[in-house]
Structure formats: structure tokens, C-alpha cells
Amino acid sequence: MTSHDELRFLPWAGPDGKPCFLSTDDNKSRLSNLADTLEATYLDLAAETLDHATEVLNLPEAGPDDLRAVSTDLAEALDHVLRVAESRGQRLPQTRSISS
């Protein structure tokens, strides 16, 4: 059985909102590739959302509806980016601390 530390945290949630994990020794499997592609897509979309938000915030007459829409888009993008960061962070090699 694979330990929790060996599972890959996937960039999507299950139908009930719970996290999804992948157990595989093959980093090039179909599901691993799908997760990699989705992570890259989320990061690209977050960059585009940030560019758009900056444009809206620089408008002299950005109204409440515009600001609400861009805030909603930024919150969604941040949620995706945090999930990607957590997934990638869990896959970093663990370093050993040096004790004195």
C-alpha cells in the first residue's frame, strides 16, 4: 500500500469537494500528464487574470460590478494556484535537517 507521503495531490477536487490523490510510480502516466497539463493551464490562466485585473484597476471609472467580477476571477485563480503550489510542494525532495 502507498503511504500518504507518496501520493500526488491532484489539481482538482472530487465531486464532493474533497481532495483527489494519485498513486503511481510512473510520473509520465496518462493521469500524471493530465495533472501536469492542468497545472500549467491554471498558472497561465492566473497570469492572464492578473493582467486583466491590473487593467481594470487602472481604469479611472471602474465600477462596483467590474471590481466584483475581477475580484471573483482573482479569487478563483488564487484557489487554483494555491492547489498547484501545494501539489508541487509535496513533490519536492525532502531535505534532512543537520542536528548539532
C-alpha positions in Angstrom: 0.0 0.0 0.0 1.2 3.5 -0.8 1.7 5.9 2.1 0.1 9.3 2.1 3.5 10.9 1.6 3.9 9.0 -1.7 0.5 10.2 -3.1 0.4 13.1 -5.6 -2.1 15.8 -4.6 -4.0 16.5 -7.8 -5.1 19.9 -9.0 -8.8 19.1 -8.9 -11.3 18.2 -6.3 -13.7 15.3 -6.3 -17.4 15.8 -6.8 -17.9 16.3 -3.1 -15.1 18.9 -2.9 -12.7 16.5 -1.2 -9.1 16.4 -2.4 -8.0 13.9 -5.0 -4.7 11.9 -4.9 -2.9 9.8 -7.4 -0.9 6.7 -6.5 1.6 5.8 -9.3 5.2 5.0 -9.8 5.0 6.4 -13.3 5.4 10.2 -13.5 4.6 10.0 -17.2 1.3 8.1 -16.9 -1.8 9.4 -18.6 -3.2 10.8 -15.4 0.1 12.4 -14.3 0.3 14.1 -17.7 -3.2 15.3 -17.4 -2.5 16.8 -14.0 0.7 18.4 -15.3 -1.2 20.0 -18.2 -4.0 21.2 -15.9 -1.4 22.7 -13.5 0.2 24.6 -16.4 -3.1 25.8 -17.6 -4.1 27.1 -14.2 -0.9 29.0 -13.9 -1.3 30.5 -17.4 -4.9 31.5 -16.7 -3.8 33.1 -13.4 -1.3 35.2 -15.2 -3.9 36.3 -17.7 -6.4 37.0 -14.9 -3.8 39.2 -13.1 -3.1 41.1 -16.3 -6.8 41.7 -16.8 -7.3 42.7 -13.1 -4.5 45.2 -13.4 -6.1 46.7 -16.5 -9.5 47.0 -14.7 -7.9 48.5 -11.6 -6.2 51.2 -13.8 -9.5 52.3 -15.3 -10.4 55.7 -13.9 -14.1 54.7 -13.8 -14.1 51.1 -12.8 -17.5 50.4 -11.3 -18.5 48.1 -8.5 -19.7 45.4 -10.9 -16.3 45.5 -12.7 -14.4 45.3 -9.4 -16.7 42.5 -8.1 -16.2 40.5 -11.3 -12.4 40.9 -11.3 -12.3 40.1 -7.6 -14.2 36.9 -8.2 -11.9 35.9 -11.1 -8.8 36.6 -8.9 -10.1 34.5 -6.0 -10.8 31.6 -8.3 -7.3 31.9 -9.9 -5.7 32.1 -6.4 -7.5 29.0 -5.3 -6.1 27.1 -8.4 -2.6 28.5 -7.9 -2.6 27.5 -4.2 -3.6 24.0 -5.1 -0.8 23.8 -7.7 1.7 25.1 -5.2 0.6 22.6 -2.6 0.8 19.7 -5.1 4.2 20.7 -6.3 5.5 21.4 -2.8 4.6 17.9 -1.8 6.6 16.5 -4.6 9.8 18.4 -3.7 12.5 16.2 -2.3 12.6 16.3 1.5 15.9 17.7 2.9 17.3 16.4 6.1 18.0 18.8 8.9 21.5 18.8 10.3 21.5 18.4 14.1 24.3 19.8 16.2 
